[in-house]
Amino acid sequence: MSYECSPAVKNARAQVIVNALDGGTGPGQWAFYSAPQPAAGSAITTQTLLATVLLTDPCGTVTDGALTLTSAGDVLAVADGVIAWARFTDSADTFVMDADVSDLAGMGAIKIDNPRVYTGGTIRILSAAFTEA
């Protein structure tokens, strides 16, 4: 089964994510964790928080069905580990979405050059975009 949405519908779907991330009184964020990835929005249990990146407020722009996120700047890793997934929340820590992470050759929704991080190491987001199907 496949389907294709109009550009207006793609933009509207992406804008819903923007609105959710921009909820609350400040910028949204995405937090990077070690495995295992829980079910979407479920409690964090044995996973280690490796880094938290603040988004700008507003968090990004929607053009041609693509949401391009912008981060507020570099952050430092708070623990050693391998990033396996990320959780996106608004400024009140309300769940918006989870996404798996892989290296550039992997199949993750989020691809990073090296998912291994070390305490005090810099996390720099060069670009981040979600494209609607």
N, C-alpha and C positions, 0 to 999 in steps of 0.2 A: 504494500500500500504506500502511496506517496501522494503528496499534495503540494501546491504552491500557492502562497498568499499574495495578495496585491501589495505593492509598496506601502500603501497607506496602512494596511493591517500589520505589516512587518514593523513599521515605525511605531504604531500604537502598542504592540506587544513589547517592544524594547523600552518604550516610554514608561510602561508599568513598572519595569525593574528600576528605572531611574527614580521614579516617584517613591518606590519602596525604600531604596537605599538612602534617599534624601529625607526620609521620615525622621521625626525627632527634631531636636533643637540645634544639632551640630552635624558634622560630617559623618557619613557612614564609614564602615571599615571592612577590611577582609583580614581574617586571621588564618595563618598557615599552621597546619598540624601534622604530626606523625600519624602513621597507620595504627589501627584500622579506621577506615572511614565509617562512621555510624550511618544509620538511615537518615534521610534528609530531615534536618532540624532536630534530631534526637540529641539527648544529653551527651556531653563530653565525659568519657569515663577514663580509660587508660591512655588516651591520646595525650601527647605532649604539645603544648603551645610553643611554636618555634619563633614566630614573629607576627606582629600586627601592623598592618599598613593602613594609615588613615587616607580616606579619599578626600578630594576637594569637595566643596559644598557650593554649587551643585556638583554631583559626582562625575558628570561627563555630558556627552552629547549623543544625539541619535541622528544618523544620516543614512539614507538608503538601507534601512533595516539593520544597521550595525550600531550597537551601543559601544562607544569608545570611552572607557573610564580614565580618569586622571587621578594620580595619587598626589598627596600633599608633600611628598618628599621621601628621601631615603630613611630607613629605619635600621636598627641593629637587631640581629637575632638574639633571642633571650635564652636559647638552649641549643645544644648540639642535637642534630638528627637529620632525617631525610623527610622532606616535605612530601606528603602523600595526597593531601587534599586541603581545600580552603573553604572557610565559612564566611559568607557575606552577611552583614547585619547593618541596621541603621544605627543612629547615634544613641538610641536607647537600648541597644543590644538586642533588638527584635530580629529574629531570623528572617532572612530574605531568600538565600539559596546556598547550596553547597555545590562544590565542583571538585572532581578529581584532578590531580596534578601529575604530570610526567615530565621527563626530559624532552628535548626537542624531537627525538626519534619516536617517542611513545605516543599513546592514544589518548592522553588526558585532555580534558576540556581546557585546562590551563597548561601551557607548555613553558617550561623554564630551562635555561641553559644548563644549570646544575642544581638539582634538588637537595643536595647535601649542604647543610648550613652549620656554622659553628658559632657558639656564644660570642657576641660582640662583632660578628661579621656583618658587613653591610648588605642589606636587601634593597635593591634598586629596581623599580618597575619602569621599564622603558616604554612599554605600550601594553594596553589590555583592551581587547574588543570582543564582544559577543555578537555574532551575526544570526539573525532570525532565519529560520528555514523557509 
